[in-house]
Amino acid sequence: MKIGIFGGSFDPVHNGHLVLAEHVRDRAGLDRVILLPAYESPFKVGRSGTDSRHRLEMTRLAASGNEHFEVSALDVEKGKVSYTVDLMAELHDMYPGDRLYFIAGTDSFLGIEKWMGSEELLTRYGFAVGTRPGYRDEELVAQAERLREKYGSEIITVNIPKVDISSTDIRRRCRDGRSIRYLVPDAVRELIAREGLYRG
């Protein structure tokens, strides 16, 4: 099977994340997508964020309506900062015989060689890169061609619909007492309200 791995803080998970995951799954021919909430991003160490258990539960609620989506607690259960290369190695062992594709956005992918273990990531796994037409197109094409030649990387680029939703804006709306309906799945919105998340 072809499995997409979509990691992130998901603080909170929102409809833009779901649109990206489903669009990449469909266009890249993936059999399923595993959403992988981070315990704490290596790029955000020391910053305050929502408890990982809440973010995991929100992601589970968001994914529950799609038979092609799964949610993994692999990183959250570690209880410490993990690197993508280590998580991918564990997932590779959990899904022997399957082809894993790391799902990334354009900005992340353009900086991939700065990641810990980037060479292993680029040689061992595929990449499904969600792009927006007209956004850094030439850079992305050049980067993909160079990495294919250098590492033999399998890189699939997928144009995704522009969905102007951000976790930062959702947190701000919650703090201001404004509506987040239609920005997140209803079950996620209800959990945020019930637990009083993002009010402070």
N, C-alpha and C positions, 0 to 999 in steps of 0.2 A: 504493500500500500504506500501511497504518497501522503505524508503527514506534515502539515504546516505547524510550526511552533511560533506562537504569538505571545511574546513576553512584554511586560510593562508594569508600571506602578498601579494603573487602573484606580486612580484616586480622585473621583470615582470612575468606574467603567461607564461608558456612555454609548449612545447610538452611533456615533462616528466610528468608534472601535469596531462595533458589530458590522457596520457597512463595509469597512475595510476588510475585515476577516472573511466575510461571506463573498465579497467581490473577488478577492485574491483566490479563495478556495475554488470558486467557479471558473475563473479565467485561467488559473494555473493548473487546473485539473487535479486538485488535491482531493483525496478521499475524506479527510477530516482535518479539523484545526483544533489544536490544543492551546487553550488560553492559559498562560502561566504568570499569575500575579507574582511580583517580586516581593521578597521579604523586605529588602531595602536595596535600592539601586546603588551600584558602586559610584555612580555619578551624583548621587544625592545624599551621601553619608553625612550624618550630623544635622540634616534638615528635619524639622518635625513633619510628620505625616500621619495619616489615619492608620489606626492599628491594622496590622496585616490580616487579622482574623475577619475584620469587617470588610476589607477589600476583597478577600477571598470569597466571602459569602455573597457580596454584591456581584462578583463575577459569575458565580454559580447561578444566581438568579437570572442574570442577563443571558446566559448561555442556554438556559433550560428549555427554551422553545425551539432550539435548532438541533435536529438529530445528528448533524455533522460536526457539532461543537462539543468539546470536552473541556473540563477545567482540571488543571493539575495543582495540587498543593505542595509539590516537590520543593519549591524554593521557600515557601512560607514555613514549612515544617522544619527546615534547617535552622531557622532562628538566627541567621547571621547573613552577612553580605556574601553573595555568590557571584561568580563570573559566568557569563553566557557559555564560554567554552566548557566549563565543568558541568553545567546543567545539561548541555547538549550531549556530552559524553554519557551522562547517566541515562538520559532519555534514549540514546542509541542502544544502550544495554537493555533497556526496558522493552524496546520494540525492535528486536533483532530481525533482520530481513526486510524491514521497511526503510524507505528512503525519507529522510528528514529534510525539511526545508525551513530555514529560519525566515520569518516574515519581518521585513524592515521597511521603514519609510526612506525616502530619498536622502534626507539629511543624515540619518544614521548610517546608511549604506556608504555614503561618500566619505565618512570617517572611519570605516570599518578597520582599516589597517592600524588604527591607534588602539584598538581593543586588545585586551589580554588574550593571547592565544589566537590571534587573527589568522595566522597561517593554517592552523589546524581547522578552524572554522571554514576557511575558504577552500580547502582541499577535501575535507571530509563530508561536508553537507552542501545541499543546494540552498540558494537564496531566492526568495520571492519578494521582489521590491515593488511596493505600492507607489505609483507616481501620479503626479498631477500634470496634465498637459500644459506645456509652457513654463514649467517650474524646473529650472536647472537641467533642462533636457540634454544639452550638449555635454555638460559635465558628467551626467549619469551615463550616457552612451560611451563616452571616452573611458570612464572608470570601469564599466562592465567589460569593455573590450580588452582593456589592459589586464584586468584580473583573470579573465578567461585565459589569456595568453600566458600569464605568469604562473597561475596556480591550477589551471585546468578547471576553473570554477564553473558550476552550472548556475546561471543567473537568469531568472525569468522576471521580466518587467511587466507590470500590469497597471494600466491607466485606471484610476479609481475616481468615482464621482467626488466632487468637492463638497464636503459636509462641514460647514463652519461651526463646529462644536468643540469646545475645549474643557478639560477637567478644571482648569484654572477659573474659567468663567462660571462653571457650575458651582464651584466652591464659593465664589464671590456672591452669586445669586442666593445661595443658601444663607450666607452671613447677612445679606441684606433683606432676607425674608421674601424674596421674589420667586416666582414659579420656575420650576425646572421640568414641568410636564412636556413630553415629547422630545426632551433632550436626552433622557435616560429611560430605560424600560420602566413600566409602572411599578413592578415589584422592587426595583432598585430605589425608586423614588419613595416608596412606602417604607423601606428599611431605613433610608436616610432620615425620614421624618420621625419614625418610631425611636430610633437610637439617638436622635438629636445631633447627627453628624454635621460638621462644617458650620456650626452656629457661632463658634467662638472666634 
